[in-house]
Amino acid sequence: MAQPFVHGMTSEGALLSGVLPEYSLYEALDGWVAVAALEPHFRAQFKQQLELESLNKNDVAQKLKQKSASDWVVWANQHDIPLVEVKKT
């Protein structure tokens, strides 16, 4: 489980650091969601279903603030997009 960390993939600016719009945390209307659409087919589906011409963090953030986290989870499940609600413990 720690292999991405060990290999520097989670350090600032790295692939799994949240720098990519398709692999990041976003604020929803009532909480947060985590998106992990790294594979090309997930990334394409994420972009298409959000109705964005290109994926950039600002545009994705604006879209995801429009609905509740639970609404986004339902949407993601309907469209086979890897997105989950971030729960507080």
C-alpha positions as a printed NumPy array, in Angstrom:
array([[  0.   ,   0.   ,   0.   ],
       [  2.864,   2.407,   0.631],
       [  4.588,   1.736,  -2.704],
       [  3.427,   4.972,  -4.392],
       [  4.814,   6.91 ,  -1.415],
       [  8.064,   4.918,  -1.384],
       [  8.587,   5.641,  -5.074],
       [  7.815,   9.362,  -4.77 ],
       [  4.524,   9.231,  -6.659],
       [  2.694,  11.185,  -3.94 ],
       [  5.238,  13.979,  -3.51 ],
       [  4.377,  17.521,  -4.576],
       [  3.747,  17.72 ,  -8.318],
       [  3.913,  13.944,  -8.806],
       [  1.281,  11.824, -10.56 ],
       [ -0.631,  10.848,  -7.407],
       [ -0.241,  14.149,  -5.545],
       [ -3.571,  15.608,  -6.634],
       [ -2.029,  17.756,  -9.356],
       [ -4.064,  16.03 , -12.09 ],
       [ -7.705,  17.086, -12.445],
       [ -8.736,  13.452, -12.898],
       [ -7.04 ,  12.355,  -9.648],
       [ -7.805,  14.8  ,  -6.884],
       [-10.062,  15.891,  -4.047],
       [-12.868,  18.335,  -4.761],
       [-15.313,  20.249,  -2.633],
       [-18.943,  19.359,  -3.29 ],
       [-21.979,  21.324,  -2.157],
       [-21.944,  19.682,   1.274],
       [-18.593,  17.943,   1.638],
       [-15.778,  16.486,  -0.429],
       [-15.341,  13.877,  -3.149],
       [-12.262,  12.028,  -4.343],
       [-11.848,  11.35 ,  -8.056],
       [ -9.479,   8.634,  -9.299],
       [-10.067,   8.57 , -13.063],
       [ -6.454,   7.906, -14.053],
       [ -7.06 ,   5.27 , -16.709],
       [ -7.781,   6.742, -20.16 ],
       [-11.305,   5.313, -20.423],
       [-12.236,   6.649, -16.961],
       [-10.701,  10.037, -17.747],
       [-12.611,  10.27 , -21.044],
       [-15.89 ,   9.261, -19.401],
       [-15.345,  11.755, -16.548],
       [-14.715,  14.598, -19.002],
       [-17.63 ,  13.626, -21.26 ],
       [-20.164,  13.233, -18.456],
       [-19.148,  16.563, -16.888],
       [-19.673,  18.078, -20.361],
       [-16.26 ,  19.76 , -20.346],
       [-14.19 ,  20.477, -23.455],
       [-11.001,  19.869, -21.502],
       [-10.162,  18.769, -17.994],
       [ -8.67 ,  21.43 , -15.789],
       [ -8.912,  21.671, -12.029],
       [-10.818,  24.967, -11.952],
       [-13.566,  23.811, -14.322],
       [-13.908,  20.455, -12.572],
       [-14.032,  22.19 ,  -9.177],
       [-16.788,  24.547, -10.347],
       [-18.871,  21.643, -11.666],
       [-18.454,  19.482,  -8.57 ],
       [-19.509,  22.309,  -6.23 ],
       [-22.951,  22.294,  -7.849],
       [-24.25 ,  19.08 ,  -6.224],
       [-23.977,  17.198,  -2.959],
       [-21.293,  14.571,  -2.498],
       [-23.927,  11.83 ,  -2.349],
       [-25.464,  13.061,  -5.618],
       [-22.034,  12.874,  -7.258],
       [-21.569,   9.31 ,  -5.997],
       [-24.875,   8.27 ,  -7.584],
       [-23.881,  10.039, -10.819],
       [-20.459,   8.37 , -10.812],
       [-21.953,   4.926, -10.259],
       [-24.358,   5.464, -13.16 ],
       [-21.481,   6.385, -15.47 ],
       [-18.771,   3.998, -14.203],
       [-16.542,   6.799, -12.927],
       [-14.235,   6.183,  -9.943],
       [-15.456,   8.815,  -7.495],
       [-16.246,   8.449,  -3.796],
       [-17.477,  10.683,  -1.023],
       [-14.807,  11.601,   1.515],
       [-16.222,  10.69 ,   4.921],
       [-15.22 ,  12.22 ,   8.229],
       [-14.139,   9.75 ,  10.875]])
